[in-house]
Amino acid sequence: MEELRRDLKVSFYEYFQFFWPLVSPDPLILSKHIEYLCNELQRVGNAILNKQKLDEDYIIINIPPGMSKSTIVSILWPAWLITNDPSTFVLNSSYSAALAENFVRKSMLVLNSDAHVGIFGAIEYNKKTEYFFETIQAGGRISSGTEIERIDT
């Protein structure tokens, strides 16, 4: 179990594959774009988790609809980040509040699943609703529907 725990924390690609069945009824069909995207998100995620500066301020992901982009980026990647550091806070925006809220719901489904709790232990929450949660370490997720998004850094 300890080896599985280590592998899933170290490799976002492995984490994605392991928890896919919890968030999608479809069979997982692996392809090069999925592995590449998972590896890029792991690279960015590791920099975030280690408080390191990246050479770039953002990444642009151009993948057609239906290629698992939302499942990877908006559901499982935030769950992986919070698994690795419960103080990580993720804001999820979408053109639709309902879609953004669904992403948070599915991330919580993973984090609260018997499989996840059995491997990593339970996440401890300060606050938890269907569309928002905050860990005792002040990390968490919030969703937002938006027509205009401005990021002030």
DSSP file (Angstrom, degrees, kcal/mol; ACC not computed):
  #  RESIDUE AA STRUCTURE BP1 BP2  ACC     N-H-->O    O-->H-N    N-H-->O    O-->H-N    TCO  KAPPA ALPHA  PHI   PSI    X-CA   Y-CA   Z-CA
    1    1 A M     >        0   0    0      0, 0.0     4,-2.7     0, 0.0     5,-0.2   0.000 360.0 360.0 360.0 -37.9    0.0    0.0    0.0
    2    2 A E  H  >  +     0   0    0      1,-0.2     4,-2.4     2,-0.2     5,-0.2   0.879 360.0  50.9 -64.3 -37.2    2.9    2.4    0.8
    3    3 A E  H  > S+     0   0    0      2,-0.2     4,-2.7     1,-0.2    -1,-0.2   0.916 111.0  47.9 -66.4 -42.4    4.3    1.9   -2.7
    4    4 A L  H  > S+     0   0    0      2,-0.2     4,-2.6     1,-0.2     5,-0.2   0.928 111.3  51.4 -61.8 -45.0    1.0    2.6   -4.3
    5    5 A R  H  X S+     0   0    0     -4,-2.7     4,-1.8     1,-0.2    -2,-0.2   0.931 112.4  45.6 -57.3 -47.9    0.6    5.7   -2.1
    6    6 A R  H  X S+     0   0    0     -4,-2.4     4,-2.5     1,-0.2     5,-0.2   0.927 112.6  50.6 -62.7 -46.0    4.1    6.9   -3.1
    7    7 A D  H  X S+     0   0    0     -4,-2.7     4,-2.5     1,-0.2     8,-0.2   0.902 111.6  47.3 -60.8 -41.9    3.5    6.2   -6.8
    8    8 A L  H  < S+     0   0    0     -4,-2.6     7,-0.3     1,-0.2    -1,-0.2   0.819 114.1  47.1 -72.3 -30.6    0.2    8.1   -6.9
    9    9 A K  H  < S+     0   0    0     -4,-1.8    -2,-0.2    -5,-0.2    -1,-0.2   0.870 117.4  42.5 -75.4 -36.6    1.6   11.1   -5.1
   10   10 A V  H  < S+     0   0    0     -4,-2.5     2,-0.6     1,-0.2    -2,-0.2   0.888 114.9  49.3 -77.5 -40.1    4.7   11.3   -7.3
   11   11 A S     X  -     0   0    0     -4,-2.5     4,-2.2    -5,-0.2    -1,-0.2  -0.882  54.2-172.2-111.6 111.4    3.0   10.6  -10.7
   12   12 A F  H  > S+     0   0    0     -2,-0.6     4,-3.2     1,-0.2     5,-0.2   0.870  91.8  59.0 -64.0 -34.7   -0.1   12.6  -11.7
   13   13 A Y  H  > S+     0   0    0      2,-0.2     4,-2.1     1,-0.2    -1,-0.2   0.913 108.1  44.5 -59.8 -43.6   -0.4   10.3  -14.7
   14   14 A E  H  > S+     0   0    0     -7,-0.2     4,-2.5     2,-0.2    -1,-0.2   0.908 113.6  50.6 -66.5 -42.4   -0.7    7.3  -12.4
   15   15 A Y  H  X S+     0   0    0     -4,-2.2     4,-2.4    -7,-0.3     5,-0.2   0.932 109.4  51.6 -59.7 -47.7   -3.1    9.1  -10.1
   16   16 A F  H  X S+     0   0    0     -4,-3.2     4,-1.2     1,-0.2    -2,-0.2   0.927 112.6  44.9 -55.4 -49.0   -5.2   10.1  -13.1
   17   17 A Q  H  < S+     0   0    0     -4,-2.1     3,-0.2     1,-0.2    -1,-0.2   0.902 112.8  51.0 -64.5 -41.4   -5.4    6.5  -14.3
   18   18 A F  H  < S+     0   0    0     -4,-2.5    -1,-0.2     1,-0.2    -2,-0.2   0.902 118.6  35.1 -64.9 -42.1   -6.2    5.1  -10.9
   19   19 A F  H >X S+     0   0    0     -4,-2.4     3,-1.5     1,-0.2     4,-0.7   0.480  87.7  99.4 -96.5  -2.7   -9.0    7.4  -10.1
   20   20 A W  H >X S+     0   0    0     -4,-1.2     3,-1.7     1,-0.3     4,-1.5   0.900  77.0  59.3 -47.2 -49.4  -10.5    7.7  -13.6
   21   21 A P  H 34 S+     0   0    0      0, 0.0    -1,-0.3     0, 0.0    -2,-0.1   0.745  99.7  58.7 -59.6 -21.4  -13.3    5.1  -12.8
   22   22 A L  H <4 S+     0   0    0     -3,-1.5    -2,-0.2     1,-0.2    -3,-0.1   0.754 116.0  31.5 -76.4 -23.0  -14.6    7.3  -10.0
   23   23 A V  H << S+     0   0    0     -3,-1.7    -1,-0.2    -4,-0.7    -3,-0.1   0.505 119.1  45.3-115.5  -6.7  -15.2   10.3  -12.3
   24   24 A S     <  -     0   0    0     -4,-1.5    -1,-0.2     2,-0.1     4,-0.1  -0.992  51.5-158.3-142.4 133.6  -16.1    8.8  -15.6
   25   25 A P  S    S+     0   0    0      0, 0.0    -1,-0.1     0, 0.0     3,-0.1   0.640  74.3  94.1 -77.9 -13.3  -18.4    6.0  -16.7
   26   26 A D  S    S-     0   0    0     -6,-0.1     2,-0.1     1,-0.1    -2,-0.1  -0.472  88.3-103.4 -79.5 147.9  -16.5    5.7  -19.9
   27   27 A P        -     0   0    0      0, 0.0     2,-0.5     0, 0.0    -1,-0.1  -0.445  41.5-108.5 -65.7 144.3  -13.6    3.2  -20.3
   28   28 A L        -     0   0    0     -2,-0.1     2,-0.6   -11,-0.1   -11,-0.0  -0.639  32.6-169.3 -77.6 122.7  -10.2    4.9  -20.1
   29   29 A I        -     0   0    0     -2,-0.5     2,-0.1    -3,-0.0    -1,-0.0  -0.930  14.5-148.8-113.5 105.7   -8.5    5.0  -23.5
   30   30 A L        +     0   0    0     -2,-0.6     2,-0.3     4,-0.1     3,-0.0  -0.451  23.7 166.2 -76.3 145.2   -5.0    6.2  -23.0
   31   31 A S     >  -     0   0    0     -2,-0.1     4,-1.8     1,-0.1     3,-0.4  -0.933  50.3 -96.3-148.7 171.7   -3.2    8.1  -25.7
   32   32 A K  H  > S+     0   0    0     -2,-0.3     4,-2.6     1,-0.2     5,-0.2   0.856 119.4  56.9 -62.4 -36.1   -0.1   10.2  -26.1
   33   33 A H  H  > S+     0   0    0      1,-0.2     4,-2.6     2,-0.2    -1,-0.2   0.866 105.9  51.1 -66.5 -33.5   -1.9   13.5  -25.5
   34   34 A I  H  > S+     0   0    0     -3,-0.4     4,-2.6     2,-0.2     5,-0.2   0.944 112.3  44.7 -67.7 -47.5   -3.2   12.3  -22.2
   35   35 A E  H  X S+     0   0    0     -4,-1.8     4,-2.4     2,-0.2    -2,-0.2   0.916 114.9  49.6 -62.5 -42.4    0.2   11.3  -20.9
   36   36 A Y  H  X S+     0   0    0     -4,-2.6     4,-2.4     2,-0.2    -2,-0.2   0.939 112.5  46.6 -61.8 -47.7    1.8   14.5  -22.2
   37   37 A L  H  X S+     0   0    0     -4,-2.6     4,-2.7     1,-0.2     5,-0.2   0.920 112.5  50.0 -62.8 -44.1   -0.9   16.7  -20.6
   38   38 A C  H  X S+     0   0    0     -4,-2.6     4,-2.2     1,-0.2    -1,-0.2   0.910 111.5  49.0 -60.3 -41.8   -0.6   14.8  -17.3
   39   39 A N  H  X S+     0   0    0     -4,-2.4     4,-2.2    -5,-0.2    -2,-0.2   0.888 111.5  48.8 -67.2 -38.6    3.2   15.2  -17.3
   40   40 A E  H  X S+     0   0    0     -4,-2.4     4,-2.5     2,-0.2     5,-0.2   0.921 112.5  48.0 -65.4 -43.4    2.9   18.9  -18.1
   41   41 A L  H  X S+     0   0    0     -4,-2.7     4,-3.2     1,-0.2    -2,-0.2   0.864 110.4  52.5 -66.1 -34.6    0.4   19.4  -15.3
   42   42 A Q  H  X S+     0   0    0     -4,-2.2     4,-3.1    -5,-0.2     5,-0.2   0.918 108.7  50.4 -64.5 -42.5    2.7   17.4  -12.9
   43   43 A R  H  X S+     0   0    0     -4,-2.2     4,-1.7     2,-0.2    -2,-0.2   0.944 116.2  40.7 -60.1 -48.5    5.6   19.6  -13.8
   44   44 A V  H  X S+     0   0    0     -4,-2.5     4,-2.4     2,-0.2    -2,-0.2   0.917 115.6  51.8 -65.8 -43.6    3.6   22.8  -13.1
   45   45 A G  H  X S+     0   0    0     -4,-3.2     4,-3.2     1,-0.2     5,-0.2   0.899 107.1  51.9 -61.2 -42.5    2.0   21.2  -10.1
   46   46 A N  H  X S+     0   0    0     -4,-3.1     4,-2.1     1,-0.2    -1,-0.2   0.893 109.6  50.3 -62.6 -38.6    5.4   20.2   -8.6
   47   47 A A  H  <>S+     0   0    0     -4,-1.7     5,-3.2    -5,-0.2    -2,-0.2   0.924 113.0  46.5 -64.3 -43.1    6.6   23.8   -9.0
   48   48 A I  H ><5S+     0   0    0     -4,-2.4     3,-1.4     3,-0.2    -2,-0.2   0.946 114.0  47.5 -62.0 -48.8    3.4   25.1   -7.3
   49   49 A L  H 3<5S+     0   0    0     -4,-3.2    -1,-0.2     1,-0.3    -2,-0.2   0.830 116.0  44.3 -64.0 -32.7    3.7   22.5   -4.5
   50   50 A N  T 3<5S-     0   0    0     -4,-2.1    -1,-0.3    -5,-0.2    -2,-0.2   0.309 111.0-120.5 -95.1   8.2    7.4   23.3   -4.0
   51   51 A K  T < 5 +     0   0    0     -3,-1.4     2,-0.3    -4,-0.2    -3,-0.2   0.872  60.9 152.8  55.6  40.6    6.9   27.1   -4.2
   52   52 A Q      < -     0   0    0     -5,-3.2     2,-0.4    -6,-0.2    -1,-0.2  -0.730  47.3-115.0-101.2 151.3    9.2   27.3   -7.2
   53   53 A K        -     0   0    0     -2,-0.3     2,-0.3     2,-0.0     4,-0.1  -0.677  26.9-145.2 -83.3 134.0    9.0   29.9  -10.0
   54   54 A L        -     0   0    0     -2,-0.4   -10,-0.0     2,-0.2    -1,-0.0  -0.663  18.2-125.4 -93.4 155.3    8.2   28.7  -13.5
   55   55 A D  S    S+     0   0    0     -2,-0.3     2,-0.3     2,-0.0    -1,-0.1   0.830  98.8  49.0 -67.0 -31.4    9.7   30.2  -16.6
   56   56 A E  S    S-     0   0    0      1,-0.1    -2,-0.2    -3,-0.0     3,-0.1  -0.791  72.4-145.1-109.7 154.0    6.1   30.7  -17.9
   57   57 A D  S    S+     0   0    0     -2,-0.3     2,-0.3     1,-0.2    -1,-0.1   0.609  81.5   3.4 -90.1 -13.8    3.2   32.3  -16.1
   58   58 A Y        -     0   0    0      2,-0.0     2,-0.4     0, 0.0    -1,-0.2  -0.975  63.3-129.4-159.7 165.3    0.6   30.1  -17.7
   59   59 A I        -     0   0    0     -2,-0.3     2,-0.5    -3,-0.1   -19,-0.0  -0.972  16.4-144.0-123.2 145.7    0.1   27.1  -20.0
   60   60 A I        -     0   0    0     -2,-0.4     2,-0.6     2,-0.0    -2,-0.0  -0.930  11.4-160.1-108.6 129.0   -2.3   27.1  -22.9
   61   61 A I        -     0   0    0     -2,-0.5     2,-0.8     2,-0.1    -2,-0.0  -0.932   9.1-177.2-115.4 111.7   -4.1   23.8  -23.6
   62   62 A N        +     0   0    0     -2,-0.6    -2,-0.0     2,-0.0     0, 0.0  -0.826  26.6 140.3-110.0  91.2   -5.5   23.3  -27.1
   63   63 A I        -     0   0    0     -2,-0.8     4,-0.1   -30,-0.0     3,-0.1  -0.998  51.6-112.0-131.6 134.6   -7.2   20.0  -27.1
   64   64 A P    >   -     0   0    0      0, 0.0     3,-0.9     0, 0.0     5,-0.3  -0.169  45.2 -83.8 -63.0 159.2  -10.6   19.3  -28.9
   65   65 A P  T 3  S+     0   0    0      0, 0.0     0, 0.0     0, 0.0     0, 0.0  -0.243 112.9  35.3 -57.3 150.4  -13.7   18.6  -26.9
   66   66 A G  T 3  S+     0   0    0     -3,-0.1     0, 0.0     1,-0.0     0, 0.0   0.588  83.6 107.2  82.8  10.7  -14.2   15.0  -25.8
   67   67 A M  S <  S-     0   0    0     -3,-0.9    -1,-0.0    -4,-0.1     0, 0.0   0.134  96.3-102.1-109.2  19.4  -10.5   14.3  -25.3
   68   68 A S  S  > S+     0   0    0      3,-0.0     4,-2.4    -5,-0.0     5,-0.2   0.570  78.7 135.2  76.6  12.9  -10.7   14.2  -21.4
   69   69 A K  H  > S+     0   0    0     -5,-0.3     4,-3.3     1,-0.2     5,-0.4   0.930  72.8  45.4 -58.4 -48.9   -9.2   17.7  -20.9
   70   70 A S  H  >>S+     0   0    0      1,-0.2     4,-1.9     2,-0.2     5,-0.8   0.898 112.7  50.9 -64.9 -40.1  -11.8   18.7  -18.3
   71   71 A T  I  >>S+     0   0    0      3,-0.2     5,-2.7     2,-0.2     4,-0.5   0.913 118.1  39.0 -62.7 -41.9  -11.5   15.5  -16.4
   72   72 A I  I  <>S+     0   0    0     -4,-2.4     5,-2.0     3,-0.2    -2,-0.2   0.968 128.1  28.9 -70.7 -54.7   -7.7   15.8  -16.3
   73   73 A V  I  <5S+     0   0    0     -4,-3.3    -3,-0.2    -5,-0.2    -2,-0.2   0.879 129.5  31.6 -81.0 -40.7   -7.3   19.5  -15.7
   74   74 A S  I  <5S+     0   0    0     -4,-1.9    -3,-0.2    -5,-0.4    33,-0.2   0.601 129.9  23.8-101.2 -12.8  -10.5   20.5  -13.8
   75   75 A I  I  X<S+     0   0    0     -5,-0.8     4,-1.2    -4,-0.5    -3,-0.2   0.751 127.2  27.9-114.9 -60.7  -11.3   17.4  -11.7
   76   76 A L  I  ><S+     0   0    0     -5,-2.7     4,-2.5    -6,-0.2     5,-0.2   0.854 114.2  57.3 -82.0 -34.5   -8.3   15.1  -11.1
   77   77 A W  H  ><S+     0   0    0     -5,-2.0     4,-2.6    -6,-0.3     5,-0.2   0.948 108.8  46.6 -63.7 -47.0   -5.4   17.6  -11.2
   78   78 A P  H  > S+     0   0    0      0, 0.0     4,-2.5     0, 0.0     5,-0.2   0.905 112.7  51.3 -59.9 -38.1   -6.8   19.8   -8.4
   79   79 A A  H  X S+     0   0    0     -4,-1.2     4,-2.2     2,-0.2    -2,-0.2   0.911 110.4  48.9 -63.2 -40.8   -7.5   16.6   -6.4
   80   80 A W  H  X S+     0   0    0     -4,-2.5     4,-2.1     2,-0.2    -1,-0.2   0.909 110.7  50.4 -64.4 -42.6   -3.9   15.5   -6.9
   81   81 A L  H  X S+     0   0    0     -4,-2.6     4,-2.2     1,-0.2     7,-0.2   0.933 113.2  44.9 -60.5 -46.0   -2.6   18.9   -5.8
   82   82 A I  H  < S+     0   0    0     -4,-2.5    -1,-0.2     1,-0.2    -2,-0.2   0.842 109.6  56.4 -69.3 -33.3   -4.7   18.8   -2.7
   83   83 A T  H  < S+     0   0    0     -4,-2.2    -1,-0.2    -5,-0.2    -2,-0.2   0.913 112.7  41.9 -60.4 -42.5   -3.7   15.2   -2.0
   84   84 A N  H  < S+     0   0    0     -4,-2.1    -2,-0.2     1,-0.3    -1,-0.2   0.813 137.2   9.2 -76.4 -31.2    0.0   16.3   -2.1
   85   85 A D    ><  -     0   0    0     -4,-2.2     3,-2.6    -5,-0.2    -1,-0.3  -0.740  60.8-162.2-152.7  98.8   -0.6   19.5   -0.1
   86   86 A P  T 3  S+     0   0    0      0, 0.0    53,-0.8     0, 0.0    49,-0.3   0.569  89.8  68.5 -61.6  -7.1   -3.9   20.1    1.6
   87   87 A S  T 3  S+     0   0    0     51,-0.2     2,-0.2    52,-0.1    -5,-0.1   0.491  74.3 111.6 -87.6  -2.0   -3.0   23.8    1.9
   88   88 A T    <   -     0   0    0     -3,-2.6    52,-2.6    -7,-0.2     2,-0.5  -0.533  56.1-155.7 -71.1 133.3   -3.3   24.2   -1.9
   89   89 A F  E     -a  140   0A   0     50,-0.3     2,-0.5    -2,-0.2    52,-0.2  -0.958   7.8-166.9-115.7 127.9   -6.3   26.3   -2.9
   90   90 A V  E     -a  141   0A   0     50,-2.9    52,-1.8    -2,-0.5     2,-0.5  -0.958   8.2-160.3-120.2 125.4   -7.7   25.9   -6.4
   91   91 A L  E     -a  142   0A   0     -2,-0.5     2,-0.6    50,-0.2    52,-0.2  -0.911  11.2-162.7-100.0 126.8  -10.2   28.2   -8.1
   92   92 A N  E     -a  143   0A   0     50,-2.7    52,-1.9    -2,-0.5     2,-0.3  -0.950   9.8-178.5-114.6 120.3  -12.1   26.6  -10.9
   93   93 A S  E     +a  144   0A   0     -2,-0.6     2,-0.3    50,-0.2    52,-0.2  -0.872   6.1 165.4-115.8 150.9  -13.9   28.9  -13.4
   94   94 A S  E     -a  145   0A   0     50,-1.7    52,-2.5    -2,-0.3     6,-0.0  -0.948  52.6-102.6-150.7 167.3  -16.0   28.0  -16.4
   95   95 A Y  S    S+     0   0    0     -2,-0.3     2,-0.4    50,-0.2    50,-0.1   0.724 113.0  50.3 -64.1 -19.3  -18.4   29.7  -18.7
   96   96 A S     >  -     0   0    0     48,-0.1     4,-2.3     1,-0.1     5,-0.2  -0.979  69.9-151.1-127.1 128.1  -21.1   27.9  -16.7
   97   97 A A  H  > S+     0   0    0     -2,-0.4     4,-2.8     1,-0.2     5,-0.2   0.894 101.6  56.0 -61.1 -39.0  -21.4   27.9  -12.9
   98   98 A A  H  > S+     0   0    0      1,-0.2     4,-2.0     2,-0.2    -1,-0.2   0.896 108.4  46.9 -61.8 -40.2  -23.1   24.5  -13.1
   99   99 A L  H  > S+     0   0    0      2,-0.2     4,-1.8     1,-0.2    -1,-0.2   0.932 113.0  48.3 -67.4 -45.3  -20.1   23.1  -15.0
  100  100 A A  H  X S+     0   0    0     -4,-2.3     4,-1.7     1,-0.2    -2,-0.2   0.898 111.9  50.3 -61.2 -40.7  -17.6   24.6  -12.6
  101  101 A E  H  X S+     0   0    0     -4,-2.8     4,-2.5     1,-0.2    -1,-0.2   0.874 106.6  55.1 -66.0 -37.0  -19.6   23.2   -9.6
  102  102 A N  H  X S+     0   0    0     -4,-2.0     4,-2.4     1,-0.2    -1,-0.2   0.876 104.7  54.2 -63.0 -37.5  -19.7   19.8  -11.2
  103  103 A F  H  X S+     0   0    0     -4,-1.8     4,-2.1     2,-0.2    -1,-0.2   0.922 110.1  46.1 -62.3 -43.7  -15.9   19.8  -11.4
  104  104 A V  H  X S+     0   0    0     -4,-1.7     4,-2.6     2,-0.2     5,-0.2   0.925 111.0  53.0 -64.6 -44.2  -15.7   20.6   -7.7
  105  105 A R  H  X S+     0   0    0     -4,-2.5     4,-2.0     1,-0.2    -2,-0.2   0.915 111.0  46.4 -56.5 -44.8  -18.3   17.9   -6.9
  106  106 A K  H  X S+     0   0    0     -4,-2.4     4,-1.8     2,-0.2    -1,-0.2   0.863 109.9  52.9 -71.0 -35.0  -16.3   15.3   -8.8
  107  107 A S  H  X S+     0   0    0     -4,-2.1     4,-2.6     1,-0.2    -1,-0.2   0.925 110.9  48.0 -61.8 -42.8  -13.0   16.3   -7.2
  108  108 A M  H  X S+     0   0    0     -4,-2.6     4,-2.5     1,-0.2    -2,-0.2   0.866 105.4  59.0 -65.4 -35.8  -14.7   15.9   -3.8
  109  109 A L  H  < S+     0   0    0     -4,-2.0     4,-0.4    -5,-0.2    -1,-0.2   0.910 110.6  42.8 -57.9 -42.5  -16.0   12.5   -4.9
  110  110 A V  H >< S+     0   0    0     -4,-1.8     3,-1.3     2,-0.2     6,-0.4   0.965 114.9  48.1 -66.8 -53.3  -12.4   11.4   -5.5
  111  111 A L  H 3< S+     0   0    0     -4,-2.6    12,-0.3     1,-0.3    -2,-0.2   0.797 118.4  40.8 -61.6 -30.2  -11.0   12.9   -2.3
  112  112 A N  T 3< S+     0   0    0     -4,-2.5    -1,-0.3    -5,-0.2    -2,-0.2   0.406  89.6 119.0 -98.6   1.4  -13.7   11.4   -0.1
  113  113 A S  S <> S-     0   0    0     -3,-1.3     4,-2.7    -4,-0.4     5,-0.3  -0.266  74.7-119.3 -67.4 154.0  -13.8    8.0   -1.8
  114  114 A D  H  > S+     0   0    0      1,-0.2     4,-2.5     2,-0.2     5,-0.2   0.887 115.3  53.2 -58.3 -39.6  -13.1    4.9    0.1
  115  115 A A  H  > S+     0   0    0      2,-0.2     4,-1.5     1,-0.2    -1,-0.2   0.939 111.9  43.4 -62.9 -47.2  -10.1    4.2   -2.2
  116  116 A H  H  >>S+     0   0    0     -6,-0.4     4,-3.2     2,-0.2     5,-0.6   0.930 116.1  46.7 -66.1 -46.0   -8.6    7.7   -1.7
  117  117 A V  H  X5S+     0   0    0     -4,-2.7     4,-1.8     1,-0.2    -1,-0.2   0.890 110.9  53.9 -63.7 -39.0   -9.2    7.7    2.1
  118  118 A G  H  <5S+     0   0    0     -4,-2.5    -1,-0.2    -5,-0.3    -2,-0.2   0.830 118.5  34.5 -64.1 -32.2   -7.8    4.1    2.3
  119  119 A I  H  <5S+     0   0    0     -4,-1.5    -2,-0.2    -3,-0.2    -1,-0.2   0.894 136.7  16.5 -88.2 -45.6   -4.6    5.1    0.5
  120  120 A F  H  <5S-     0   0    0     -4,-3.2    -3,-0.2     1,-0.2    -2,-0.2   0.549 103.1-114.5-109.8 -11.2   -4.0    8.7    1.7
  121  121 A G     << -     0   0    0     -4,-1.8    -1,-0.2    -5,-0.6     2,-0.2  -0.179  49.9 -48.6  89.8 167.3   -6.2    9.1    4.8
  122  122 A A        -     0   0    0     -5,-0.1     2,-0.4    -2,-0.1   -10,-0.1  -0.487  50.4-123.3 -78.4 141.7   -9.2   11.4    5.2
  123  123 A I        -     0   0    0    -12,-0.3     2,-0.5    -2,-0.2    -1,-0.1  -0.678  25.9-137.2 -76.1 134.2   -9.0   15.1    4.2
  124  124 A E        -     0   0    0     -2,-0.4    12,-2.2     2,-0.0    13,-0.3  -0.857  21.7-156.2 -99.5 128.8   -9.9   17.2    7.2
  125  125 A Y  E     -B  135   0A   0     -2,-0.5    10,-0.3    10,-0.3     3,-0.1  -0.791  29.5-172.3-109.0 144.0  -12.3   20.1    6.4
  126  126 A N  E    S+     0   0A   0      8,-3.1     2,-0.3     1,-0.4     9,-0.2   0.809  90.0   7.0 -85.1 -46.3  -13.0   23.4    8.0
  127  127 A K  E     +B  134   0A   0      7,-1.4     7,-2.6     2,-0.0    -1,-0.4  -0.974  68.3 178.3-136.6 147.2  -15.9   24.0    5.7
  128  128 A K  E     +B  133   0A   0     -2,-0.3     2,-0.2     5,-0.2     5,-0.2  -0.887   9.3 155.4-155.4 122.4  -17.6   21.8    3.1
  129  129 A T        -     0   0    0      3,-3.4     3,-0.3    -2,-0.3    -2,-0.0  -0.716  59.4 -89.8-126.8-176.0  -20.6   22.4    0.8
  130  130 A E  S    S+     0   0    0     -2,-0.2   -22,-0.1     1,-0.2     3,-0.1   0.805 125.9  27.4 -66.3 -27.9  -21.5   20.8   -2.5
  131  131 A Y  S    S+     0   0    0      1,-0.2    12,-0.9   -27,-0.1     2,-0.3   0.328 123.7  38.7-118.7   5.4  -19.5   23.4   -4.5
  132  132 A F  E     + C   0 142A   0     -3,-0.3    -3,-3.4    10,-0.2     2,-0.3  -0.992  53.9 175.8-154.2 142.8  -16.8   24.6   -2.1
  133  133 A F  E     -BC 128 141A   0      8,-2.2     8,-1.7    -2,-0.3     2,-0.4  -0.991  10.6-162.9-148.6 153.5  -14.5   23.1    0.5
  134  134 A E  E     -BC 127 140A   0     -7,-2.6    -8,-3.1    -2,-0.3    -7,-1.4  -0.998  17.1-140.5-133.5 128.5  -11.7   24.3    2.7
  135  135 A T  E >   -B  125   0A   0      4,-2.9     3,-2.1    -2,-0.4   -10,-0.3  -0.364  31.1-107.0 -80.5 165.7   -9.2   22.0    4.4
  136  136 A I  T 3  S+     0   0    0    -12,-2.2   -11,-0.1     1,-0.3    -1,-0.1   0.699 123.4  60.9 -66.5 -15.9   -8.0   22.6    7.9
  137  137 A Q  T 3  S-     0   0    0    -13,-0.3    -1,-0.3   -51,-0.3     3,-0.1   0.313 123.1-108.1 -89.6   8.2   -4.7   23.7    6.3
  138  138 A A  S <  S+     0   0    0     -3,-2.1   -51,-0.2     1,-0.3    -2,-0.1   0.570  83.3 119.2  75.3  12.6   -6.6   26.5    4.5
  139  139 A G        +     0   0    0    -53,-0.8    -4,-2.9   -50,-0.1   -50,-0.3  -0.340  30.5 113.0 -88.8-177.8   -6.5   24.8    1.1
  140  140 A G  E     -aC  89 134A   0    -52,-2.6   -50,-2.9    -6,-0.3     2,-0.3  -0.976  53.9 -79.0 152.1-161.9   -9.5   23.8   -0.9
  141  141 A R  E     -aC  90 133A   0     -8,-1.7    -8,-2.2    -2,-0.3     2,-0.3  -0.990  26.9-178.1-141.0 146.4  -11.6   24.4   -4.0
  142  142 A I  E     -aC  91 132A   0    -52,-1.8   -50,-2.7    -2,-0.3     2,-0.3  -0.986  15.5-144.7-140.2 148.5  -14.2   26.9   -5.1
  143  143 A S  E     -a   92   0A   0    -12,-0.9     2,-0.3    -2,-0.3   -50,-0.2  -0.817  15.5-179.2-115.3 156.7  -16.1   27.0   -8.3
  144  144 A S  E     -a   93   0A   0    -52,-1.9   -50,-1.7    -2,-0.3     2,-0.4  -0.956  20.3-147.0-155.1 131.6  -17.3   30.0  -10.3
  145  145 A G  E     +a   94   0A   0     -2,-0.3     2,-0.3   -52,-0.2   -50,-0.2  -0.814  33.6 171.6 -92.1 142.3  -19.2   30.6  -13.5
  146  146 A T        -     0   0    0    -52,-2.5     3,-0.1    -2,-0.4    -2,-0.0  -1.000  41.2-165.1-152.7 147.9  -18.1   33.6  -15.3
  147  147 A E  S    S+     0   0    0      1,-0.4     2,-0.4    -2,-0.3    -1,-0.1   0.714  94.6  29.0 -97.3 -32.8  -18.5   35.5  -18.6
  148  148 A I  S    S-     0   0    0      2,-0.0     2,-0.5   -53,-0.0    -1,-0.4  -0.997  70.4-169.9-128.9 129.7  -15.4   37.7  -18.0
  149  149 A E        -     0   0    0     -2,-0.4     2,-0.5    -3,-0.1    -3,-0.0  -0.978   4.4-179.1-123.5 124.2  -12.4   36.5  -16.0
  150  150 A R        -     0   0    0     -2,-0.5     2,-0.6     2,-0.0    -2,-0.0  -0.985  12.3-156.1-121.5 126.8   -9.7   38.9  -15.0
  151  151 A I        -     0   0    0     -2,-0.5     2,-0.7     2,-0.0    -2,-0.0  -0.911   4.9-162.2-106.5 118.4   -6.7   37.6  -13.0
  152  152 A D              0   0    0     -2,-0.6    -2,-0.0     1,-0.1     0, 0.0  -0.882 360.0 360.0-101.0 116.8   -4.9   40.2  -11.0
  153  153 A T              0   0    0     -2,-0.7    -1,-0.1     0, 0.0    -2,-0.0   0.428 360.0 360.0-107.2 360.0   -1.5   39.1  -10.0
